[in-house]
Amino acid sequence: MAIQRGVKPIASNRKAFHEYFIEDRFEAGIALCGTEVKSLRAGKVNLKDAFCQVKNGELFLYQMHISPYEKGNIFNRDPLRDRKLLMHKREIRRIHARLGQEGYALVPLSLYLKDSRVKVELGLAKGKKLYDKRSAAAEKSAKREMERAMKSRGRESW
């Protein structure tokens, strides 16, 4: 089988951008079983409530839901099982030191295929307060209104 080149997105965690300020990004491999990979390729994954933690010097991903493969049988795994992330030891140590600070979390931002391997983009994030979320929503709606006004103004000039 030929190796596929390039990056193919599978899923993204839009909730993370609403809930957190993303300060740094990392790429990690993920240890999966065969039926999980087949289910991922079909897009049956949910990153909404997922988070990462360092445990005994290893990085684990929790609460990522991969639906069982439809054509699988006894080889299907638990959809919410903990999954080990593959990174260099010094990167894990650096992340662990930053996670020790108040208010930081490590959340998955996206899941994608890179040269036929499943990769996870992780974000070192600091939680937003309620007023930060409100201001971000206000900026977004103001930007949308400006685009609508520009679009309608462009039609009138014809």
N, C-alpha and C positions, 0 to 999 in steps of 0.2 A: 504494500500500500504506500502510495506517495505521501510525503510529508507536506502538509498544507502550510503555506507561508503567510505571514501577516497576522493582523489582530482582528478577531471577530468577537464583538461584545455579546455577552449572554444575558447579564442582568446588571442593574444599577440600583443603588440605595439612595433614592432622592430624599428620603426622610432624614438621612444623616446631615444633609446640607441645611435642612430646616432646623434641626435640633442642636447643631454644633458649628463652631468656627473650626475649619480644617487648617491646621498649622503646618503639617508635614505629611508627605505621602511616601508609601513604601510599596514594593511589589514582592509578593510571596507566592511560592508554589503551594499546592494543597494536596495532601495524601487522600486519595479517593479509591473506591472499589469500582469494578467494571460497570456494574449496573447504574451506579451513581453518575458516571461519566456519560452514559447513554441518556440518562434522564436530563442531565445538564445540557447536552447538545439539543435536546428537544425544548429547552427553555423552562423546565419545570422546577424553578428554584425561587426562594423568597429570602431576601437579605434584610427585610424590614427590622426585625428585632435582634439581629446578630451583633455580637461583640467578641473581642479577643482579650485573652489574658495570658500572662507568662506564668507557667507552672513548672517548677523544677528545671529551670533553664530552657524550657521548650515553649513554643508559642502555640496556643490552641484557639480554635474558632468555635464559639458556642451559639446555639439557637439558630443556625442557618438551616432552613427547611428545604430539603431536596426530596421531591415526591418520589415514591417508589416507581421503578420502571414498570410500565404496563405489561410488557412481555416477559418480565423477569419472574422467577419463581422463588425457591428457597434462598437464592443468593441476594435477594433484596435486603438492604440494611435498614436500621431504624432511621426515619427521616430527620430526626433532630439530634443525632449522635454528635459527640464532640469530634472535631476533625483537626488533625495536626497540620500546622503550617510549616513550610520549609523555608528557612532563612539562615543566613550566616550567623554564627554564634555572637560575633561582635555587634551585629545589628540588633539582635535580640537583647543583648545587654544594654545597649544605648536606649532602646525603646523602654525597657524595664525601668531604667533610671528616670526617664521622663514621666512614666506612668505613676511613679511614686509621688509626684507633685500633686498638689490639690487641684481637683477639677478636670484632670486629663483622663481621656478614654481612648481606646484603640478600636475603631469601627471599620468594617469593610465598606468600601465605597462602590466597588464594581467587581464583577466576575467576568472573565473573558478568556478566549482561547488565543494563545500566542504560539505560533508554529506547532499547532496540534497539542499543546499542553495547557492545562487549566491553570490560570493564574488569578490571584486576588489582589486588588489594589486596596491597601489599608491606609487609613487616615488617622494621624495623631490629632485628636480633636479636644477642644475645650468647650464645655457646655455653654449654651446661650441662656441668658435670662429671659423672662417673659417680655420685657420692654425691648430687648434686642430683636426678638421674633416679630414683634409688632412693627418696629421701624423697618425691618427687612421686607415685610409684607406691604407696608406703605410705599416704599421705594419701588417695589415691583409693580404695584398698581399704577403709580405715577408714570413709570416708564411705559407701561402698556397704553395708558391714555395719550401720552405724547406721540407714540407710534401711530395710534389711530388718527390723531389730529393731523399728523404729517401725511398719512396715507390719503385722508379725505381732502386735504388741501391740494395734493398732487392731482387728484381727479378733477378738481374744479378748474385748474389751470389749462386743461385740454381744451 
